[in-house]
Amino acid sequence: MKIAFVGKGGSGKTTLSSLFIRHLAANEAHVVAVDADINQHLGAALGLDEAEAAALPAMGAHLPLIKDYLRGTNPRIASAETMIKTTPPGEGSRLLRVCEDNPIFDACARTVRLDDGDIRLMATGPFTESDLGVACYHSKVGAVELCLNHLVDGPDEYVVVDMTAGSDSFASGMFTRFDMTFLVAEPTRKGVSVYRQYKEYARDFGVALKVVGNKVQGPDDLDFLRSEVGDDLLIGVGHSDWVRSMEKGRPSRFELLEADNRMALQALQDAAEDSYELRDWERYTRQMVHFHLKNAESWGNDKTGADLAAQVDPAFVLGEGRAGAAVPAPV
């Protein structure tokens, strides 16, 4: 299942997404974690030192490889150069699985050893000197969207994406790629402002959205959040000595995380699993196509010099039945 963590800058979404990833690993789930934030901190939150985090390969730098691999033998896609971030799969496309080995994971993912298991970590990559003043960060996040569009995941497989702060994820259709979106909000007026914006934008797309209250100090904070977000409030998370030690670079074993915070993480997993059971692959594919056609008309056709609407395979529906449909990787 695919899970996003979003929220205002400084809300604690990276910390909570890293705790959730650790929780999943402790429960023996298969996890691919993706740092899609413009400020790349997920690696450090998962225990990498500064040098290790800086050495993570940038997905944006491997976009040609990603496109060429995913295109496969799809006859509707003339070349990797005509693929854009929203290009949907069709017959002949290569599909991704969480647990497999493939050239994209080889180039872009690194194994991170946690206390209770290993996970794969990928990162979009930060701005480089050559990007400054000329590049948009969404061009880097496009690599993540392409991979999500071609991913077939099962109930015991998790892709956890730490999204860029605020509502920037609405610059593409990626906000519809998730079974569950956890919006991390502090119990303040500013803390819930992103929630209102996110709720409004996602209203017509069936986005499953739950609010995780962070930095909650007592019943009054929970009452405030509940009054602002209603039934969308899933859980509140308070102070954690374990997290404070982790942020200082001296974490204890994850099993020592406070019991109430471990219960909160289990509540997140339960909510994600409940939402996954309602996944509609036909709607998922239809929304993918919808945003591809919008991007094609808005800028993609002009940029590539091709009619990108012709890339849509009207008979293709992504889903579990397609797990074996990927063409072999090149030797």
Secondary structure as GFF3:
##gff-version 3
##sequence-region A 1 331
A	DSSP	beta_strand	2	7	.	.	.	ID=ss1
A	DSSP	alpha_helix	13	26	.	.	.	ID=ss2
A	DSSP	beta_strand	30	36	.	.	.	ID=ss3
A	DSSP	alpha_helix	42	45	.	.	.	ID=ss4
A	DSSP	alpha_helix	50	54	.	.	.	ID=ss5
A	DSSP	three_ten_helix	59	62	.	.	.	ID=ss6
A	DSSP	alpha_helix	63	71	.	.	.	ID=ss7
A	DSSP	three_ten_helix	80	82	.	.	.	ID=ss8
A	DSSP	alpha_helix	103	108	.	.	.	ID=ss9
A	DSSP	beta_strand	110	114	.	.	.	ID=ss10
A	DSSP	beta_strand	117	123	.	.	.	ID=ss11
A	DSSP	alpha_helix	138	149	.	.	.	ID=ss12
A	DSSP	beta_strand	157	163	.	.	.	ID=ss13
A	DSSP	three_ten_helix	168	171	.	.	.	ID=ss14
A	DSSP	three_ten_helix	173	176	.	.	.	ID=ss15
A	DSSP	beta_strand	180	185	.	.	.	ID=ss16
A	DSSP	alpha_helix	189	202	.	.	.	ID=ss17
A	DSSP	three_ten_helix	203	205	.	.	.	ID=ss18
A	DSSP	beta_strand	209	214	.	.	.	ID=ss19
A	DSSP	alpha_helix	219	229	.	.	.	ID=ss20
A	DSSP	three_ten_helix	230	232	.	.	.	ID=ss21
A	DSSP	beta_strand	233	237	.	.	.	ID=ss22
A	DSSP	alpha_helix	241	247	.	.	.	ID=ss23
A	DSSP	three_ten_helix	254	256	.	.	.	ID=ss24
A	DSSP	alpha_helix	259	276	.	.	.	ID=ss25
A	DSSP	alpha_helix	281	295	.	.	.	ID=ss26
A	DSSP	pi_helix	296	300	.	.	.	ID=ss27
A	DSSP	alpha_helix	301	304	.	.	.	ID=ss28
A	DSSP	three_ten_helix	308	311	.	.	.	ID=ss29
A	DSSP	three_ten_helix	320	322	.	.	.	ID=ss30
###
